[in-house]
Amino acid sequence: MMKFTQEEIGQITEHGLSVEEAERQIALINKGVMRPELLKPARINDGIVSFNEEEKNELVGFWEENSAEINAVKFVPASGAATRMFKALNFIYHNFDEITFSEIKEKAKEKAEFMKAKEFFENLARFPFAEDIPEKLRNFTETDDLFPLMNFLMNENGLSFSNVPKGLLKFHRRGGKTLTPVEEHASEALEILKNKEEIKIHFTISPQFEERFKKHFAEILSRTENRKLNFEYSFQHPSTDTIVAVGETLLRDKNGNVVFRPGGHGALIKNLNELDADLIFIKNIDNVSRREIAIKSYEYKKLLGGYALKLAQEIKRILNALDSGNITETELSEAIKFAEKNLNIFFGETERAFQFERKKELLFEKLNKPLRVAGMVKNTGEPGGGPFWVKTENDLTNLQIVEKAQIDLSDNEQREILNASTHFNPVDLVCYVRDFKGRKFDLTKFVNPDYGIITEKHIEGKDVKVLELPGLWNAAMWDWITVFVDVPLFTFTPVKEVNDLLKPEHL
């Protein structure tokens, strides 16, 4: 075990971590995290359910008939800055004191950053934020120095694209107005939760942007005719930060203080756990689209909500019967068939041989968990995670969303399974988080802490390995009941870099 000084212990505990947790994190950094063992990709009719038009309409109708009685909230991780969106522009801004559009076009033949910058400047007038750029900067010629324009885009005295929350950027134009992702998510919440007396939408944000978000929430509320909308927000807990070590030594900053880093989106399981809700819709801040496409995608949010609600009701019925003891052997057999067919919950050979009473207990254990119904889109080569069957501790199969960074790519078999995957995780989830007696699950008890991600960073002048906590929709939901649903590709329209706003789903 690593020995900490009293000063280090004080800083660790003051940050909200226990000494034991700090030791566990350092052990993972030095020894490595566990990697999930992929058995095969989840596919349609083999881990991913697909609904026809009639079934879709039935589930959408079920949601609309029952949603008024459900305490539901829309949850949007939105704490990140838009820095990566402007990576290409940042590269040029920080490496050139002056540069013309003509020079950028010439260099575009050699380097991707210049190619992306060329596309950006060629289409500048088409971006919704173009109206905020002074006309003399916006109307440049081939030989004008573009540094003043980039300075305005990146600098805090201008649009501050180097340090602005993605949720507050102008993404779309509609009806003569420009709209941010926050506004687009509010529009979605107003539609999928329209039968509620109160429409709650919760954003996780960074403390330094709190006032800007609060101001924007107020502006939206002043414009909307629907007075049921309720904006909520929270910050990522400092106690979910991870410690940074170089070998057996804690990394310190220039002032001698122990260095901590945000634990990644997996830290948000605490924020999710604190929501007062039965059912939670989760979707990333940048996954929005222009109105015509968004309206079509709303139907699939309702489909996921309806399916989650229908499954949760049947799970609750079975658990009540098991809890009361009022279940026959035939009914137990039917309940097990339902769990295997609809919830991907399986019994091993040894478990199938259990006596009636023990089998009841086991089914109760397997069903008394939070439920997630996750939309999956066709794989088009986007970086990120996907749906897989993985091996569990008791040698049974389990459905999980696994990130590429979690997979051992040096293992040929694992790499082949990854390459054979047909679907991609767009982060489109509906979670039911109350038990059969209406009590909230403690979601932190269903996390598998050993499945984080280790990445390499350059911090305080040193190359170090840092630990990210198990991802929110990855191992943070490891022990949940998991159901995957095939949804159309048009429901996934992320903006990872600024030129994505030029795609048809956004213009």
C-alpha positions in Angstrom: 0.0 0.0 0.0 1.1 3.5 -0.8 2.0 5.6 2.3 0.5 9.1 2.3 1.9 12.0 4.4 -0.5 13.7 6.8 -0.6 16.7 4.5 -1.7 14.4 1.6 -4.3 12.7 3.7 -5.7 16.0 4.6 -6.0 17.2 1.0 -7.4 13.8 -0.1 -10.1 13.8 2.6 -10.9 17.5 2.1 -11.5 16.8 -1.6 -14.1 14.2 -0.5 -12.2 11.0 -1.2 -11.3 8.4 1.4 -7.7 7.2 1.8 -8.9 3.7 0.9 -10.4 5.1 -2.4 -7.2 7.0 -3.2 -5.2 3.8 -2.6 -7.6 1.8 -4.8 -7.3 4.3 -7.7 -3.5 4.3 -7.5 -3.5 0.5 -7.6 -5.7 0.6 -10.7 -3.4 3.2 -12.4 -0.3 1.1 -11.7 -1.6 -2.4 -12.3 -4.3 -1.6 -14.9 -8.1 -1.8 -14.9 -10.1 -4.9 -15.8 -11.2 -5.2 -19.4 -14.6 -6.7 -20.2 -14.4 -10.0 -22.1 -16.5 -9.7 -25.2 -18.3 -12.9 -26.3 -20.1 -11.5 -29.4 -21.7 -8.3 -30.7 -25.3 -7.7 -29.8 -27.4 -7.8 -33.0 -31.0 -7.5 -34.0 -32.9 -10.6 -32.5 -29.7 -11.4 -30.5 -29.6 -8.8 -27.8 -31.2 -5.9 -29.8 -35.0 -5.8 -30.2 -36.5 -4.3 -33.3 -40.2 -3.1 -33.5 -42.3 -2.8 -36.6 -44.5 0.3 -37.3 -47.5 -1.2 -35.6 -45.6 -2.1 -32.5 -43.9 1.3 -32.5 -47.2 3.1 -32.6 -48.5 0.9 -29.8 -45.6 1.7 -27.5 -45.8 5.4 -28.3 -49.5 5.3 -27.5 -48.7 3.4 -24.3 -46.3 6.2 -23.3 -48.7 9.0 -24.0 -51.5 7.2 -22.1 -49.4 6.6 -19.0 -46.7 9.3 -18.9 -48.8 11.8 -16.9 -48.7 9.5 -13.9 -44.9 8.9 -14.0 -42.4 11.2 -12.2 -40.1 11.6 -15.2 -37.2 13.9 -15.9 -34.8 14.5 -18.9 -31.2 14.4 -17.9 -28.5 16.0 -20.1 -24.8 15.9 -19.4 -23.6 19.4 -20.4 -20.6 20.3 -18.3 -18.0 20.1 -21.1 -16.6 23.1 -23.0 -16.7 23.2 -26.8 -12.9 23.1 -27.1 -12.8 20.0 -29.2 -15.4 21.4 -31.6 -12.8 24.1 -32.6 -9.7 21.9 -32.5 -8.6 22.8 -36.0 -9.1 26.5 -35.5 -7.3 26.4 -32.2 -4.3 24.7 -33.9 -4.0 27.5 -36.4 -4.7 30.2 -33.8 -1.9 29.0 -31.5 0.6 28.3 -34.2 0.4 31.3 -36.5 0.6 35.0 -35.8 -0.8 35.8 -39.2 -2.3 33.7 -42.0 -4.5 34.4 -45.1 -7.3 32.3 -46.4 -5.3 31.7 -49.5 -2.5 30.2 -47.4 -5.0 28.0 -45.5 -6.3 26.6 -48.9 -2.8 25.9 -50.0 -1.9 24.1 -46.7 -5.2 22.1 -46.8 -3.6 19.7 -49.3 -1.1 18.7 -46.6 -2.8 18.7 -43.2 -6.3 17.8 -42.0 -6.5 20.8 -39.6 -6.2 23.2 -42.6 -8.7 21.3 -44.6 -11.3 21.6 -41.8 -10.4 25.3 -41.4 -10.8 25.8 -45.1 -14.3 24.3 -45.0 -15.2 26.4 -42.0 -14.1 29.8 -43.5 -15.7 28.9 -46.9 -19.0 28.4 -45.1 -18.7 31.0 -42.4 -22.0 32.8 -43.3 -24.0 29.6 -43.0 -23.2 29.1 -39.3 -25.9 30.4 -36.9 -23.3 32.3 -34.9 -22.1 34.2 -38.0 -24.4 37.1 -37.2 -22.4 37.7 -34.0 -19.2 38.4 -35.9 -18.5 42.0 -37.0 -19.1 42.5 -40.7 -15.6 43.8 -41.4 -14.2 40.5 -40.0 -16.8 38.3 -41.6 -16.3 39.7 -45.1 -12.7 38.8 -45.7 -10.8 38.4 -49.0 -8.3 35.8 -50.1 -5.4 37.9 -49.0 -6.7 39.3 -45.7 -5.0 38.2 -42.5 -7.5 36.0 -40.7 -5.8 36.2 -37.3 -8.1 39.1 -36.2 -11.1 37.0 -37.1 -9.8 33.9 -35.3 -8.8 36.1 -32.3 -12.5 37.3 -32.2 -13.7 33.7 -32.4 -11.4 32.3 -29.8 -10.7 35.1 -27.4 -12.8 35.9 -24.3 -13.3 39.4 -25.6 -15.1 37.9 -28.6 -17.1 34.7 -28.9 -14.7 32.7 -26.6 -15.0 29.5 -28.6 -11.9 28.3 -26.7 -13.8 28.2 -23.5 -17.5 28.2 -23.9 -20.0 25.4 -22.9 -21.2 23.5 -26.0 -24.8 23.8 -24.7 -24.7 27.6 -25.1 -23.4 27.7 -28.6 -25.8 28.7 -31.4 -26.4 25.5 -33.3 -29.5 26.1 -35.4 -31.7 28.7 -37.1 -35.5 28.5 -37.0 -38.1 31.1 -37.8 -35.6 33.9 -37.9 -34.1 32.9 -34.5 -30.9 31.1 -33.5 -31.2 28.2 -31.1 -28.7 26.6 -28.7 -28.6 22.8 -27.8 -30.2 23.8 -24.4 -33.2 25.2 -26.3 -33.4 22.1 -28.6 -33.4 19.8 -25.6 -36.1 21.9 -23.9 -38.2 21.5 -27.1 -37.7 17.7 -26.9 -38.7 17.7 -23.2 -41.8 19.8 -24.0 -42.9 17.2 -26.5 -42.0 13.8 -24.8 -43.3 15.0 -21.4 -46.2 17.1 -22.7 -48.7 15.3 -20.5 -47.0 16.2 -17.3 -48.1 19.1 -15.1 -44.4 19.9 -14.6 -41.8 19.3 -17.3 -38.4 18.8 -15.7 -35.1 18.9 -17.6 -31.8 18.6 -15.6 -28.4 19.6 -16.9 -25.1 18.8 -15.4 -22.9 21.9 -15.8 -19.5 23.3 -14.7 -19.5 25.8 -11.7 -17.7 28.4 -13.8 -20.5 28.5 -16.3 -23.4 28.6 -13.7 -24.4 32.2 -14.2 -24.3 31.9 -18.0 -26.6 28.8 -17.9 -29.0 30.5 -15.4 -29.3 33.5 -17.6 -29.9 31.4 -20.6 -32.6 29.3 -18.8 -34.3 32.5 -17.8 -34.2 33.8 -21.4 -35.8 30.6 -22.6 -38.5 30.7 -20.0 -39.3 34.3 -20.8 -39.8 33.4 -24.5 -41.7 30.1 -24.2 -45.5 30.0 -24.0 -45.4 26.8 -22.0 -45.1 27.7 -18.3 -44.7 24.0 -17.2 -41.0 23.9 -18.1 -38.7 23.6 -15.1 -34.9 23.8 -15.6 -32.7 22.1 -13.0 -28.9 21.8 -12.8 -26.2 20.2 -10.7 -22.4 20.1 -10.7 -20.1 17.1 -10.8 -19.1 16.1 -7.3 -15.5 16.8 -6.3 -15.6 13.5 -4.4 -15.8 11.8 -7.8 -12.5 13.3 -9.0 -9.6 10.9 -9.4 -6.1 11.2 -8.0 -3.0 11.4 -10.2 0.2 9.5 -9.3 3.5 9.0 -10.9 4.5 5.5 -9.9 4.3 5.5 -6.1 4.3 9.3 -5.8 1.3 11.7 -5.9 1.5 14.3 -8.6 1.6 17.8 -7.2 1.0 21.2 -8.9 3.4 24.2 -8.8 2.1 25.2 -5.4 2.8 21.7 -4.0 -0.9 20.7 -3.8 -2.1 17.2 -4.7 -3.5 17.1 -8.3 -7.0 15.8 -8.9 -8.8 15.4 -12.2 -12.5 15.1 -13.1 -13.5 11.4 -13.2 -15.2 11.5 -16.6 -18.9 11.1 -17.2 -19.0 8.1 -15.0 -18.9 10.5 -12.1 -22.4 11.6 -13.0 -23.9 8.4 -11.5 -24.0 10.4 -8.3 -25.9 13.3 -10.0 -28.3 10.7 -11.5 -28.7 9.1 -8.1 -29.9 12.4 -6.5 -32.7 13.0 -9.0 -36.2 12.7 -7.6 -37.7 10.7 -10.5 -39.2 7.3 -11.4 -38.0 7.4 -15.0 -35.1 9.3 -16.5 -34.4 10.1 -20.2 -30.6 10.5 -20.9 -29.2 12.1 -24.0 -26.0 14.0 -24.7 -26.0 17.8 -25.1 -24.7 17.8 -28.7 -27.2 15.2 -30.0 -29.8 17.6 -31.4 -31.1 18.3 -34.9 -33.1 20.8 -37.0 -36.8 20.8 -36.3 -38.0 18.6 -39.2 -35.7 15.7 -38.1 -36.2 16.3 -34.4 -39.9 15.9 -34.6 -39.5 12.4 -36.2 -36.9 11.5 -33.5 -39.3 12.5 -30.6 -41.5 9.5 -31.6 -38.6 7.1 -30.8 -38.0 8.8 -27.4 -41.6 8.0 -26.6 -41.1 4.4 -27.9 -38.2 3.9 -25.6 -40.2 5.5 -22.7 -43.2 3.3 -23.4 -41.2 0.1 -23.6 -39.3 0.9 -20.4 -42.6 1.6 -18.6 -44.2 -1.6 -19.9 -41.2 -3.7 -18.8 -41.0 -2.0 -15.4 -44.7 -2.7 -14.8 -44.3 -6.4 -15.5 -41.1 -6.6 -13.4 -43.0 -4.9 -10.5 -45.9 -7.4 -10.8 -43.5 -10.4 -10.7 -41.5 -9.0 -7.8 -44.7 -8.3 -5.8 -45.8 -11.9 -6.4 -42.3 -13.2 -5.3 -42.2 -11.0 -2.3 -45.7 -12.1 -1.1 -45.0 -15.7 -1.8 -48.1 -15.8 -3.9 -46.6 -17.5 -6.9 -47.0 -21.1 -8.3 -44.3 -23.2 -9.9 -46.0 -22.6 -13.3 -46.1 -18.9 -12.7 -42.4 -18.9 -11.7 -41.5 -20.8 -14.8 -43.4 -18.2 -16.9 -41.7 -15.4 -15.1 -38.3 -16.9 -15.8 -39.2 -17.2 -19.5 -40.2 -13.5 -19.5 -36.9 -12.5 -17.9 -34.9 -14.5 -20.4 -36.9 -13.4 -23.5 -37.4 -9.7 -22.7 -34.8 -8.7 -20.2 -31.7 -10.8 -21.2 -31.6 -12.3 -17.7 -30.4 -15.9 -17.9 -30.2 -18.9 -15.5 -27.2 -21.1 -15.7 -27.5 -24.9 -15.6 -26.7 -25.1 -11.9 -29.3 -22.4 -11.2 -32.0 -24.2 -13.2 -31.5 -27.2 -11.0 -32.3 -25.2 -7.8 -35.3 -26.1 -5.7 -38.5 -24.0 -6.0 -37.8 -21.7 -3.0 -34.2 -21.0 -3.9 -35.2 -20.4 -7.5 -37.7 -17.8 -6.3 -35.0 -16.0 -4.3 -32.6 -16.0 -7.2 -35.2 -14.6 -9.6 -36.0 -11.9 -7.1 -32.3 -11.0 -6.9 -32.0 -10.8 -10.7 -35.1 -8.6 -11.1 -34.8 -6.2 -8.2 -32.5 -3.9 -10.0 -32.7 -0.6 -12.0 -33.7 -0.9 -15.6 -32.2 0.8 -18.7 -33.7 0.7 -22.2 -31.1 2.0 -24.6 -31.6 2.9 -28.2 -28.9 1.6 -30.6 -28.2 2.9 -34.2 -26.6 1.2 -37.1 -22.8 1.4 -36.9 -21.4 4.0 -39.4 -17.8 4.1 -38.0 -18.4 6.7 -35.3 -15.8 6.5 -32.5 -17.3 5.3 -29.2 -19.1 2.4 -27.6 -21.4 -0.3 -28.8 -23.6 -3.1 -27.5 -22.0 -6.4 -26.7 -22.6 -9.7 -25.0 -19.9 -10.0 -22.3 -18.8 -12.7 -19.9 -19.8 -12.1 -16.2 -18.2 -13.4 -13.0 -20.4 -16.4 -12.9 -19.8 -17.3 -16.5 -23.2 -16.2 -17.7 -23.7 -13.8 -20.6 -24.6 -10.2 -19.9 -25.5 -7.2 -22.2 -23.2 -4.1 -21.8 -22.3 -1.0 -23.6 -18.5 -1.2 -24.1 -16.2 1.6 -25.2 -13.5 0.8 -27.7 -10.9 2.1 -25.2 -12.0 -0.7 -22.8 -11.3 -3.5 -25.3 -8.0 -5.3 -25.4 -7.2 -4.7 -29.1 -4.0 -6.7 -28.8 -6.2 -9.8 -28.6 -7.2 -10.8 -32.1 -10.4 -12.5 -31.1 -11.6 -9.4 -29.1 -10.7 -7.1 -32.0 -12.6 -9.3 -34.5 -15.7 -9.2 -32.3 -15.4 -5.4 -32.1 -15.1 -5.2 -35.9 -18.1 -7.4 -36.4 -20.4 -5.1 -34.4 -23.4 -3.8 -36.3 -24.6 -1.1 -33.9 -23.4 1.9 -32.1 -24.3 3.5 -28.8 -25.7 7.0 -29.4 -26.4 7.6 -25.7 -30.2 7.5 -25.9 -31.4 5.9 -22.7 -34.5 5.6 -20.6 -33.9 4.5 -17.0 -36.4 3.2 -14.5 -34.9 3.7 -11.1 -37.5 2.7 -8.4 -38.0 -0.7 -6.9 -41.3 -2.6 -6.8 -42.2 -0.9 -3.6 -41.7 2.6 -5.0 -38.4 3.2 -3.3 -35.4 4.7 -5.1 -32.6 2.4 -5.9 -29.2 3.5 -4.6 -27.6 3.5 -8.1 -24.0 3.7 -6.7 -24.5 0.1 -5.5 -24.8 -1.2 -9.1 -21.4 0.2 -10.3 -18.5 -2.1 -11.1 -15.6 0.0 -10.0 -12.9 -2.2 -11.6 -13.9 -1.3 -15.2 -12.6 2.3 -15.6 -10.5 3.6 -18.4 -6.8 4.6 -18.2 -5.5 7.3 -20.5 -2.2 9.1 -20.8 -2.0 12.9 -20.3 0.7 15.6 -20.0 0.1 17.3 -16.6 2.3 19.7 -14.7 5.1 19.0 -17.2 5.0 15.3 -16.7 3.6 12.4 -18.8 1.2 10.6 -16.5 -1.5 7.9 -16.6 -4.9 9.1 -15.3 -8.0 7.1 -14.3 -11.5 7.7 -15.6 -14.3 6.2 -13.6 -16.5 3.5 -15.1 -18.5 5.4 -17.7 -22.1 6.4 -16.9 -23.7 4.1 -19.5 -20.8 1.6 -19.3 -19.7 0.0 -16.0 -21.5 2.6 -13.9 -24.6 0.7 -15.0 -22.9 -2.7 -15.0 -25.4 -4.5 -12.7 -28.6 -3.0 -14.2 -31.2 -4.9 -16.2 -30.3 -3.9 -19.8 -32.4 -3.9 -22.9 -31.3 -2.6 -26.3 -33.7 -1.3 -29.0 -32.9 -0.7 -32.6 -33.6 3.0 -33.5 -33.2 4.9 -36.8 -29.9 6.6 -37.6 -31.6 10.0 -37.9 -32.1 10.0 -34.1 -28.3 10.4 -33.8 -27.1 13.7 -35.0 -24.1 14.7 -32.8 -22.0 17.8 -33.3 -18.4 16.7 -32.5 -16.7 19.4 -34.5 -18.0 22.7 -35.7 -18.3 21.7 -39.4 -20.8 19.1 -38.4 -23.3 22.0 -38.2 -23.0 22.1 -42.0 -24.6 18.7 -42.4 -28.2 18.4 -43.6 -29.5 17.4 -40.2 -28.5 20.8 -38.8 -28.8 23.3 -41.7 
